[in-house]
Amino acid sequence: MPFNPTSLQAAIVDLDGTMVDTLGDFVVALTGMLDDIGLPHVERAFIERTIGKGSEHLIRHTLAQSAGEPPSQAMFEHAWQRYQHHYLGINGQHADVFPGVAEGLQQLRAAGLKLACLTNKPLSFAKPLLASKGLDGHFAFVFGGDSFERKKPDPLPLVKTCEALGTAPGHTLMIGDSANDAQAARAAGCPVLLMTYGYNHGEPVREVDADGFLDRLDQLSLQRR
């Protein structure tokens, strides 16, 4: 890897597609939302390609795919309300922690790194999900897509998370699964590793500009001097 793992002081970890396979939750919540507003279902593969840029993006594109045209603001607002209702009702029930994640987080902490979770998922969804999967205790901070003025791939959330951690971006590793995470990290000045199994909008993740790729989080070696 072109960056020096021994110089790291903290790590910022994405949630959906990085720590937890949440595709099943998205499918159930969006299907319930579409049923409520009388629109046809969308394919699971479409949802997998569309997640990762925040709930507003996901809902607008799902409505457009289902209805064949962009939604009105009134339709979006109604759909957003129904989506929240369904998602909060099933949050984590159709999701599984990826193999090696719990062990990898423990290894990062044992190496002396401070950890923060930074996701584009709304904070009201992210915190209960982490708690239900037993992952919340690893993180000093949890920030969602509504915690800052802008979302990844904008670098602002990473810059603000580094400020909260008290570490410089160059010493703060971003661990994600998509171009969103990599682009935000590059712009913020953070080294970045991507998981090979996540949601990269239907594109090959190994073609993304990153400092390395991991099949499991516990494969990351952080030997300290």
Salt bridges, closest charged atoms under 4 A:
ASP14 OD1 - LYS152 NZ 2.93
ASP16 OD1 - LYS121 NZ 2.90
ASP35 OD1 - HIS41 NE2 2.68
ASP36 OD2 - ARG82 NE 2.82
ASP36 OD2 - HIS86 NE2 2.64
GLU56 OE1 - LYS151 NZ 3.56
ASP154 OD2 - ARG150 NE 2.84
ASP181 OD1 - LYS152 NZ 2.82
ASP209 OD2 - ARG186 NE 2.99
ASP211 OD2 - ARG186 NH1 3.14
ASP215 OD1 - ARG206 NH2 3.70
ASP218 OD2 - ARG216 NH2 2.81
